[in-house]
Amino acid sequence: MKTCTILNTAIDAGTLYDIMNLIEMCRKERNVDRQLKILMVINAMLPKTKKLHIPSFLTDDYINRALHEIEKALKSSY
């Protein structure tokens, strides 16, 4: 099985592909509530030690920064 190491935690290639697709889908979504739901799905797919601590009050800017950080970590470790 092919894996990606995100900050020393293995993620299989299929999960990585799914996360990257969800990041793209989230970026294209204009409704912040839907973006948050997608971000929550992404977060649930991350290894336990790498999950985001999502604040109770969210902005579009926070979601975009979170997506960028997740994508950067995934791409740098693959």
C-alpha positions as CSV (number, residue, x, y, z in Angstrom):
1,M,0.0,0.0,0.0
2,K,1.3,3.4,-1.0
3,T,1.4,5.9,1.9
4,C,2.1,9.6,2.4
5,T,3.7,10.8,5.6
6,I,2.1,14.0,6.9
7,L,4.3,15.2,9.7
8,N,5.4,11.7,10.6
9,T,1.9,10.1,10.4
10,A,1.1,7.8,7.5
11,I,-1.9,8.4,5.3
12,D,-2.8,6.0,2.5
13,A,-2.8,7.3,-1.1
14,G,-6.5,6.9,-1.5
15,T,-7.2,9.1,1.6
16,L,-4.7,11.7,0.4
17,Y,-6.5,11.8,-3.0
18,D,-9.9,12.2,-1.2
19,I,-8.6,15.0,1.0
20,M,-7.1,16.9,-1.9
21,N,-10.4,16.6,-3.8
22,L,-12.3,17.8,-0.8
23,I,-10.0,20.8,-0.4
24,E,-10.6,21.7,-4.1
25,M,-14.4,21.3,-3.6
26,C,-14.3,23.5,-0.5
27,R,-12.4,26.2,-2.2
28,K,-15.0,26.3,-5.0
29,E,-17.9,26.4,-2.6
30,R,-19.2,30.0,-1.9
31,N,-21.5,29.1,1.0
32,V,-19.6,29.4,4.2
33,D,-21.8,26.9,6.0
34,R,-21.1,24.3,3.3
35,Q,-17.4,25.2,3.4
36,L,-17.4,24.5,7.1
37,K,-19.1,21.1,6.6
38,I,-16.5,20.1,4.0
39,L,-13.7,21.3,6.3
40,M,-15.1,19.2,9.1
41,V,-15.1,16.1,6.8
42,I,-11.5,16.9,5.9
43,N,-10.6,17.3,9.5
44,A,-12.2,14.0,10.4
45,M,-10.0,12.3,7.8
46,L,-6.7,13.6,9.2
47,P,-4.7,11.6,11.7
48,K,-5.8,12.2,15.3
49,T,-2.6,14.0,16.2
50,K,-3.0,16.4,13.1
51,K,-6.6,17.4,13.4
52,L,-7.4,21.1,13.4
53,H,-8.6,22.8,16.5
54,I,-11.5,24.6,14.8
55,P,-12.7,27.7,16.7
56,S,-16.4,28.2,17.4
57,F,-16.5,31.4,15.4
58,L,-15.3,30.9,11.8
59,T,-14.7,33.2,8.9
60,D,-14.1,32.5,5.3
61,D,-10.5,33.7,5.8
62,Y,-10.0,31.1,8.5
63,I,-11.3,28.3,6.3
64,N,-9.1,29.4,3.4
65,R,-6.0,29.5,5.7
66,A,-6.8,26.1,7.2
67,L,-7.2,24.6,3.7
68,H,-3.9,26.1,2.6
69,E,-2.1,24.7,5.7
70,I,-3.5,21.2,5.2
71,E,-2.7,21.2,1.5
72,K,0.8,22.5,2.1
73,A,1.5,19.8,4.7
74,L,0.1,17.0,2.4
75,K,2.1,18.2,-0.6
76,S,5.4,18.6,1.3
77,S,5.2,15.2,2.8
78,Y,4.3,13.2,-0.3
